[in-house]
């Protein structure tokens, strides 16, 4: 029996080996498992349709073993993917499940910006406050989000909010502690 996880990951880093097992499933065609002669394929397709990977699972007795090699996952661009699990036996094909999988950038490659949206936006806000942004700039866009020109007061408030969010992301502490006094009568 395999010691691999019995569930697919919700996310993984491109360029890493991803391995797990897939259990048999009951369908309208009966029990779908390697023991009953079914083969399993995993298709990952980027939600925008630009990238995909397909893996044929191996028979692990009563389970299927699914492995995406480091080379295969390394060829995937970072983003959201639709995972489709299909079993095939002779001329029959059944979709067992569909889910969303997030592929994160390969951090071993250079040039990967791992900052959060808030960190990237804070950099733009601070550039605007310090006057290093070209005066003709009326709008900027980061990760598909568009920001129009702000007044200095609005920029200061936005900077404070972004700094608080970044601090919370780094420490795991969100907001200020709430102190309550309960009086029993």
N, C-alpha and C positions, 0 to 999 in steps of 0.2 A: 504494500500500500504506500502511496506517496505521502511525503511530509510537506508538500507545497500548500500554500493557502488554498482554501476551498472557495474562494471568491475572486472575481476580477478586481483590480484596483480602480478606484474612482479617478486617480491621476497617477502619472509617472513621468519621470524625466526622460527626454529624448536621449538616446545614446546609452541607455541602461537595459539590461536584460530583465524582462518581465515574465514571470512564470507563475502559474496557478492551475488548479484543477477545476473541471466542470462536471457536476454530478448529472446523473441520468434524469430525464424528465418524463412526465406522463403527458401524452397528447391524445388527440382524437385518433391517431394512428397506433396507439398503444405506448408501451414503454420505449423511449428512445434512449439507448445506451450503447456503449461499445460491445457489451455482452450480447446484444441482440442484432449486431451487424451494422450499426449506424456509424457513420463518420461525422466529425464535427469540424466546421470551419468558422473562424472568427474574422469578420471584416470590419476594419476601422476606416471610416470615411470622414474627412473633415467636413464640418457642417456647411462650409461654403463650397464644397465639392471639388476643391483643388488638390487634395492629397488623399492617398489611401494606402492601406496595407492589408494583406490577407494572409492568414496562417491556418494551416491544416493541423488540427490537434492530433496527438498520438494516443493510442489505446493504452490505458494504464490499469487494465483489468476491468473494474466496474466504473471507473471514472475516465475522463479524457484529461490528458496533460496538455496544457496550452503554453507555448513559449514563444515570445517575441524576442528575437536575438537583439543584441546591442546594435548590430549593423542595421537591422530592419527598423528598430525604433529610432536610431540615429538619423535615418532618412526622413523622418516625419517632422514637419514644421510645427512649432508650438501653436496650440489652440485647442478648440473644442472639437471632439470627434464623436460620431455616432458609431456605437459598437453593435454589430448585428451578429447573433449566434445562430447558425443554421446547421441542421443535421440532414444528412443525405444517406439514402439506402436505395440502391438500384435506381429506379426512375422517380422516387419520392423525395421531396425536399420539404422540410418544415422549419419555420423560424421559431426558435426556442425563446429568445428574449432579445430586447433592444435596450440600450442604455447610453448615457453620455459619459465619455471619458475625456479628461483634460490632459493634454501633453504639455509639460512645462519645458522651457528652453534647456538645452544641454549646457550646463554651467562650466564644463571643461573646455568649451570653445571660447575664444576671446570675443570681445565686442558685444556681450549679452548684457543689456541693461536690466538689472534685477530690482530696480527701484519700483516702489508702488506708484500708483497714479498720484497719490497725495504728495509723495516725495518729488516727483517730476513737476507737478503743478506748483509746489512751494518754491522750487528753483525759478520758475517763470515769474511768480508773484514777487519774489525778492529782487529779481532783475528789474522788474517794472518799478519797484519802490526805490531802488538805488539809481535809477535813471539810465541804466545801461541798455535799456530797450530803445530801439530806434523810435523817435518821436512820431514817425508816420504810422507806427503799428497801432491798429485799431482793434485787432482781433488776433487770437492765436488758437490753435487746435492741438490737443494732446490726446492720443488714444481715442480719437473720434469725438472728443468732447470740445465744444467750442466756447470760448470765453470772450466777451466783448470788453471794451475799455471800462475800467473801474476808476472811481475817484480814489485819491490817496487814503481817505478814511475807510472806504470799502475794502481796499487792498490790505490795510492793517488788520481789519476784522477777519478777512479771509485767511491771512497769514497766521493769526492766532488760532483759528479753527483748524487749519491744516497742521500746525505744530502740535496741537493737543491730540489730534487724531493719530499722527505719526508716533507721538510718545505712547499713546494707548496701544498701538499696534506692536510696538517694541517691548513694552512691559507687560502687556496683557491686562492692564488696569484701565478700565474705562470710567470716566467721570470722577466726581468727587465722592468720598465716603458720605453716606447719609447717616446722621445721628438722630435717633428717635428716642423719646422718653415716653414710656407707657405708664400711665397712672391708673391704678385699680381703686375703685371706690366701693 
